[in-house]
């Protein structure tokens, strides 16, 4: 059988296009955060931050569309996780770095946050079948879902607008208190004791 060009793209479902839009929002957020760091224009920072909740909208829609059409697929599940890593892991960490949480200790915490999100999604992908009910629906999340990173991001943007990023010195180390929110968020994502019902 002759292989067609772009055969992978042809296999995408409608829901997958929403998932890809999620990932595109995450990449846009990263680019605008980098533009803010380069040019210092606040509009780039606010655009970057606004693209993360837009990614969340697409993340919600892709699941709704897949259920509506009855066409969920393993490819779609993997796409969803990879897009989420970009939009709710890497993008918030990049925005935080661009906004000024850029000391060595800040970077360690932000890396921890992003890796927790990555680990949480990997765990979900390999345990989804065991957590599913008779109809194949996953009953609950182990740990907080990675889109919950929108909460520390929103609080960070509020602190930025109020000029309350709060740098502190611990011995020879400098950090910002706001980065603690990302440490907490990451830790909650990888918790096995927290169980959140999946809508």
C-alpha beads as a LAMMPS data file, in Angstrom:
LAMMPS data file: protein, C-alpha beads

199 atoms
198 bonds

1 atom types
1 bond types

-500.0 500.0 xlo xhi
-500.0 500.0 ylo yhi
-500.0 500.0 zlo zhi

Masses

1 110.0

Atoms # bond

1 1 1 0.000 0.000 0.000
2 1 1 1.403 3.351 -1.051
3 1 1 2.223 5.727 1.794
4 1 1 0.644 9.151 1.489
5 1 1 2.461 12.351 2.246
6 1 1 1.555 13.949 5.598
7 1 1 -0.095 10.670 6.658
8 1 1 0.276 11.591 10.350
9 1 1 -1.509 14.911 9.850
10 1 1 -4.290 13.110 7.993
11 1 1 -4.815 10.911 11.061
12 1 1 -5.547 13.870 13.345
13 1 1 -9.058 14.126 14.765
14 1 1 -10.913 17.416 15.255
15 1 1 -10.140 17.298 18.987
16 1 1 -6.415 17.056 18.173
17 1 1 -6.557 20.453 16.469
18 1 1 -7.720 22.000 19.739
19 1 1 -4.860 20.223 21.504
20 1 1 -2.389 21.654 18.992
21 1 1 -3.908 25.110 19.549
22 1 1 -3.198 24.594 23.255
23 1 1 0.467 23.920 22.468
24 1 1 0.623 26.912 20.125
25 1 1 -0.629 29.164 22.930
26 1 1 2.113 27.808 25.168
27 1 1 4.776 28.532 22.566
28 1 1 3.340 32.019 22.021
29 1 1 3.527 32.639 25.774
30 1 1 7.191 31.610 25.796
31 1 1 8.021 33.855 22.832
32 1 1 6.285 36.865 24.377
33 1 1 8.034 36.269 27.705
34 1 1 11.345 36.309 25.846
35 1 1 10.317 39.499 24.035
36 1 1 9.493 41.105 27.385
37 1 1 12.880 40.150 28.767
38 1 1 14.592 41.525 25.669
39 1 1 12.644 44.772 25.155
40 1 1 11.121 45.360 28.589
41 1 1 7.698 46.210 27.157
42 1 1 5.015 45.157 29.673
43 1 1 2.465 44.339 26.963
44 1 1 4.533 41.298 25.974
45 1 1 4.420 40.012 29.542
46 1 1 0.655 40.456 29.797
47 1 1 0.131 38.785 26.417
48 1 1 2.305 35.884 27.573
49 1 1 0.275 35.523 30.762
50 1 1 -3.053 35.787 28.883
51 1 1 -2.068 33.002 26.477
52 1 1 -1.873 30.479 29.334
53 1 1 -5.593 30.661 30.264
54 1 1 -6.369 30.627 26.537
55 1 1 -4.399 27.379 26.355
56 1 1 -6.540 26.111 29.241
57 1 1 -9.675 26.888 27.229
58 1 1 -8.377 24.818 24.314
59 1 1 -7.379 22.059 26.760
60 1 1 -10.956 21.877 28.048
61 1 1 -12.414 22.015 24.544
62 1 1 -10.304 19.183 23.143
63 1 1 -11.718 16.756 25.718
64 1 1 -15.259 17.985 25.133
65 1 1 -14.925 17.631 21.368
66 1 1 -13.417 14.134 21.688
67 1 1 -16.347 12.993 23.876
68 1 1 -18.887 14.679 21.596
69 1 1 -17.521 12.948 18.506
70 1 1 -16.674 9.713 20.343
71 1 1 -13.215 9.739 18.805
72 1 1 -10.627 9.747 21.564
73 1 1 -7.321 8.132 20.600
74 1 1 -3.947 7.198 22.131
75 1 1 -2.357 9.784 19.827
76 1 1 -4.705 12.441 21.169
77 1 1 -3.852 11.540 24.764
78 1 1 -0.128 11.837 24.089
79 1 1 -0.604 15.105 22.199
80 1 1 -2.614 16.465 25.117
81 1 1 0.125 15.678 27.632
82 1 1 2.879 17.140 25.468
83 1 1 0.898 20.328 24.826
84 1 1 0.189 20.626 28.565
85 1 1 3.901 20.379 29.380
86 1 1 4.532 23.377 27.135
87 1 1 1.561 25.519 28.148
88 1 1 1.296 24.788 31.868
89 1 1 4.846 23.734 32.736
90 1 1 7.462 25.412 30.574
91 1 1 5.496 28.585 29.742
92 1 1 4.688 29.621 33.359
93 1 1 8.299 28.901 34.392
94 1 1 9.577 30.992 31.470
95 1 1 7.228 33.861 32.341
96 1 1 8.370 33.718 35.975
97 1 1 12.017 33.833 34.885
98 1 1 11.370 36.736 32.495
99 1 1 9.506 38.680 35.159
100 1 1 12.566 38.591 37.418
101 1 1 12.565 35.274 39.282
102 1 1 15.972 34.608 37.800
103 1 1 18.449 33.983 40.614
104 1 1 20.184 30.607 40.719
105 1 1 17.876 29.415 43.505
106 1 1 14.831 30.685 41.583
107 1 1 15.970 28.712 38.555
108 1 1 16.355 25.532 40.602
109 1 1 12.792 25.892 41.938
110 1 1 11.307 26.723 38.532
111 1 1 13.063 23.713 37.018
112 1 1 11.670 21.556 39.837
113 1 1 8.190 22.921 39.099
114 1 1 8.431 22.127 35.380
115 1 1 9.845 18.641 35.991
116 1 1 7.046 17.923 38.495
117 1 1 4.525 18.806 35.784
118 1 1 6.324 16.558 33.313
119 1 1 6.413 13.696 35.829
120 1 1 2.765 14.133 36.745
121 1 1 1.672 13.849 33.117
122 1 1 3.883 10.823 32.497
123 1 1 2.370 9.106 35.544
124 1 1 -1.137 9.887 34.338
125 1 1 -0.429 8.416 30.909
126 1 1 0.794 5.099 32.290
127 1 1 -1.868 4.787 35.020
128 1 1 -4.906 6.082 33.101
129 1 1 -6.127 2.580 32.240
130 1 1 -5.921 1.331 35.829
131 1 1 -7.725 4.434 37.114
132 1 1 -10.521 4.165 34.532
133 1 1 -14.019 2.840 35.215
134 1 1 -15.900 0.260 33.138
135 1 1 -16.645 2.864 30.455
136 1 1 -12.988 3.852 30.122
137 1 1 -13.409 7.180 31.927
138 1 1 -10.654 8.094 34.389
139 1 1 -12.309 8.591 37.760
140 1 1 -9.846 10.940 39.446
141 1 1 -6.504 12.721 39.159
142 1 1 -3.611 11.642 41.371
143 1 1 -2.122 14.968 42.401
144 1 1 -3.351 18.294 41.111
145 1 1 -3.713 18.562 37.302
146 1 1 -0.925 20.528 35.626
147 1 1 -3.320 23.311 34.434
148 1 1 -3.549 24.271 38.129
149 1 1 -0.249 26.084 37.487
150 1 1 -2.431 28.945 36.285
151 1 1 -2.944 29.801 39.989
152 1 1 0.696 30.594 40.924
153 1 1 1.033 32.349 37.568
154 1 1 -1.980 34.577 38.307
155 1 1 -0.624 35.385 41.779
156 1 1 2.775 36.159 40.253
157 1 1 1.204 38.595 37.779
158 1 1 -0.686 40.243 40.647
159 1 1 2.536 40.590 42.628
160 1 1 4.257 42.046 39.550
161 1 1 1.502 44.627 39.066
162 1 1 1.795 45.638 42.747
163 1 1 5.621 45.565 42.679
164 1 1 5.685 42.836 45.331
165 1 1 8.080 40.255 43.899
166 1 1 9.859 40.260 47.293
167 1 1 13.525 39.256 46.873
168 1 1 15.136 37.759 49.977
169 1 1 18.665 36.662 50.908
170 1 1 19.341 33.339 52.611
171 1 1 23.000 33.233 53.558
172 1 1 24.830 33.661 50.260
173 1 1 21.739 32.771 48.228
174 1 1 19.148 35.140 46.809
175 1 1 15.639 34.141 45.828
176 1 1 12.143 35.584 45.506
177 1 1 9.390 34.534 47.885
178 1 1 6.974 34.247 44.961
179 1 1 8.929 31.264 43.650
180 1 1 7.741 29.290 46.681
181 1 1 4.282 29.217 45.060
182 1 1 5.751 27.310 42.130
183 1 1 7.493 24.876 44.496
184 1 1 4.173 24.202 46.240
185 1 1 2.336 23.845 42.928
186 1 1 4.891 21.336 41.638
187 1 1 4.802 19.328 44.861
188 1 1 1.004 19.101 44.775
189 1 1 1.154 17.813 41.200
190 1 1 3.287 14.804 42.100
191 1 1 1.374 13.915 45.273
192 1 1 -0.134 10.410 45.333
193 1 1 -2.346 11.107 48.337
194 1 1 -4.271 13.976 46.762
195 1 1 -7.118 12.654 44.634
196 1 1 -9.238 15.055 42.619
197 1 1 -12.368 13.749 40.849
198 1 1 -12.053 14.106 37.082
199 1 1 -15.019 15.913 35.478

Bonds

1 1 1 2
2 1 2 3
3 1 3 4
4 1 4 5
5 1 5 6
6 1 6 7
7 1 7 8
8 1 8 9
9 1 9 10
10 1 10 11
11 1 11 12
12 1 12 13
13 1 13 14
14 1 14 15
15 1 15 16
16 1 16 17
17 1 17 18
18 1 18 19
19 1 19 20
20 1 20 21
21 1 21 22
22 1 22 23
23 1 23 24
24 1 24 25
25 1 25 26
26 1 26 27
27 1 27 28
28 1 28 29
29 1 29 30
30 1 30 31
31 1 31 32
32 1 32 33
33 1 33 34
34 1 34 35
35 1 35 36
36 1 36 37
37 1 37 38
38 1 38 39
39 1 39 40
40 1 40 41
41 1 41 42
42 1 42 43
43 1 43 44
44 1 44 45
45 1 45 46
46 1 46 47
47 1 47 48
48 1 48 49
49 1 49 50
50 1 50 51
51 1 51 52
52 1 52 53
53 1 53 54
54 1 54 55
55 1 55 56
56 1 56 57
57 1 57 58
58 1 58 59
59 1 59 60
60 1 60 61
61 1 61 62
62 1 62 63
63 1 63 64
64 1 64 65
65 1 65 66
66 1 66 67
67 1 67 68
68 1 68 69
69 1 69 70
70 1 70 71
71 1 71 72
72 1 72 73
73 1 73 74
74 1 74 75
75 1 75 76
76 1 76 77
77 1 77 78
78 1 78 79
79 1 79 80
80 1 80 81
81 1 81 82
82 1 82 83
83 1 83 84
84 1 84 85
85 1 85 86
86 1 86 87
87 1 87 88
88 1 88 89
89 1 89 90
90 1 90 91
91 1 91 92
92 1 92 93
93 1 93 94
94 1 94 95
95 1 95 96
96 1 96 97
97 1 97 98
98 1 98 99
99 1 99 100
100 1 100 101
101 1 101 102
102 1 102 103
103 1 103 104
104 1 104 105
105 1 105 106
106 1 106 107
107 1 107 108
108 1 108 109
109 1 109 110
110 1 110 111
111 1 111 112
112 1 112 113
113 1 113 114
114 1 114 115
115 1 115 116
116 1 116 117
117 1 117 118
118 1 118 119
119 1 119 120
120 1 120 121
121 1 121 122
122 1 122 123
123 1 123 124
124 1 124 125
125 1 125 126
126 1 126 127
127 1 127 128
128 1 128 129
129 1 129 130
130 1 130 131
131 1 131 132
132 1 132 133
133 1 133 134
134 1 134 135
135 1 135 136
136 1 136 137
137 1 137 138
138 1 138 139
139 1 139 140
140 1 140 141
141 1 141 142
142 1 142 143
143 1 143 144
144 1 144 145
145 1 145 146
146 1 146 147
147 1 147 148
148 1 148 149
149 1 149 150
150 1 150 151
151 1 151 152
152 1 152 153
153 1 153 154
154 1 154 155
155 1 155 156
156 1 156 157
157 1 157 158
158 1 158 159
159 1 159 160
160 1 160 161
161 1 161 162
162 1 162 163
163 1 163 164
164 1 164 165
165 1 165 166
166 1 166 167
167 1 167 168
168 1 168 169
169 1 169 170
170 1 170 171
171 1 171 172
172 1 172 173
173 1 173 174
174 1 174 175
175 1 175 176
176 1 176 177
177 1 177 178
178 1 178 179
179 1 179 180
180 1 180 181
181 1 181 182
182 1 182 183
183 1 183 184
184 1 184 185
185 1 185 186
186 1 186 187
187 1 187 188
188 1 188 189
189 1 189 190
190 1 190 191
191 1 191 192
192 1 192 193
193 1 193 194
194 1 194 195
195 1 195 196
196 1 196 197
197 1 197 198
198 1 198 199
